[in-house]
Amino acid sequence: MQHPDIPQIALPNLTFEAPRPPRDPVAVALAGLCRQAGVEGCALVDASTGSVDSTCGRTRSGGVWESATRYWQLYHRQRRHFAPWGGLRSAVFAHATGAIAVLPCCDEPPLVIVVCAHSGSVDWQECERLTHALGAALRSLLDRPLVQIAAFGAP
């Protein structure tokens, strides 16, 4: 109970928020790809080893992320035969009930995005644009000191 001779002091109402984790550019980019019409799931994969870094969404087969990089590796082993058409921008493989695309993300390290989708209902140019944006973000991270990378996303 407040005493009448003591003035009431208004204290600020303090609320504490839990610190937000840094925004992971890979997770943000993969989520953006998964929001595209027709996309079921996607992953960032090391093109040289097939090692999966991050995934978003789902796939119909557990090994599709790693296996799809074999398409990419075959192209690179045989690229001299494809030279008249220029560099490979993407490899989209249409199957009876869906499609798998492999899109280049970074050259060094060699990273690709693998996208699994419903057949014929995907804007592949938009997927390519989003993949290039992720590649640019990853390249900028590789050019920054480790201290800045640890605080990525902080103002």
N, C-alpha and C positions, 0 to 999 in steps of 0.2 A: 504494500500500500504506500502510495506517495504521501510524504509529509507536506502540508500546505506552505510551509516557510521555505522549502527547497524548490528552486525552479526545476522544471522538467527539462532534461537535456535530450535532444533528439540525436540519437546515434545513427550513423548510416547503416543501412541494411546491407551487410556484406554477404555475398554468396561466393563460394569458391567452386570453380570449375576444374574438373580433372584436366591435366595438360593433354592437349591433342597430339596424337602421334604425327610425325611428318607425313605429308601426302606422298605416297609411293607413286611415282610417275608410271610405273609398269601397271600397277593395279588400276589406276585411273584410266589409262589407255585401253587396257583389256576390257574393262567394264564398258567403255564407250563403244568398242567393237561389238560386244555382246548385245548392246542395245539396238544395233542395226537390224532392220527387218530381215528375217530369214536366218540370222546367225544363231546357231545353237551353242557354240562354245569356241574358245580360242586359247592359244598358249604362246608364250615366248620360249623359243627353243634354240639351243646352241646348234647351229647348222652343221658343224664339223663332227659333233659327237652324238647328237640326238638327245642330249640331256635337257630336260624340261626345267625351266626356271620358275615360271608362274603360269597359272591357268585361271580361266574365268568361264563360267557356264558349264556345259556338259558335252560329252562326246558319246557316240554309240559304241565305241571300242576303246578299251583301256590303253592300247598301244599306238593309237593313231597319231598322237603328237610326235612321238619318236620316229615312227615309220614314215610319216610324210616327209621328213627331212631327207629320206633316201631319194626322193624325186629331185630335190635340190642338189644333192651330191652328184647324182647322175648327170644333171645338166652341166655342172662345173667340170666334171671329168671329160665330158664330150663337147664342151662349148665351142671348140674350133669348128665343129660341123654346123653350129647354129649362128656363127659369126655374121653371115649376110643379113640376119634379121636384127642385129644389135643385141645389147644386153637384155637379160631376162628381167622384166618388171614384176611378173608374178607367174605362178604356175597354178592353174585352176583345173582340177580334175573332176569332171561331171560323172557321177555314178547313177545308177537307176533311181535311187531314192534320196540322193543328196549330193553335195559337192564338198571337196576339200581343196583349200587354197593354201599355197605357201608364198608368203610375201617377204621380201628382204627388209630387214629393219636396220641392221648395222653391218658394216664390212669388217670392222675390227673392234671387238671380237665379232666373229661371224654369227649374227643372230637373225632368226627369221620368226615371223608370226605365222602360226598354222591356224586356219579358220575352218571349222566344220559348220555346214549350213544345209538348209533345205534346198533342193535343186531348183535353180532358175529364179530365186526370189531375192537375190542379194545385190546390192549396189557395190560391185567390186571396186569401182573407182573411189568410192568413199572409204572403203576398207583400206585401199592403198594409201589414200591421203592420211588417214589416222595412223597407219603404220609408219609412214614417213615422219609424222609429228613425234611419235614415240622415239624413233631413231634419232631425231634431232635432240630430243630431251636427254637421251642416254649419252649421246656424244658430248653434250655440254657438261654432263656429270663427270664424264671421264677426263675432261679438261680442267676440272676444279680440284683444289686440294681436299684431302680426306676430311678435314675439319668442316669444310663447307658442305661436303656430301652428307656428313652425319646430321647436319642441321637442315637438309633440303626441305623446302616447304616453309621454313620459318621466315618471317618477314625480314 
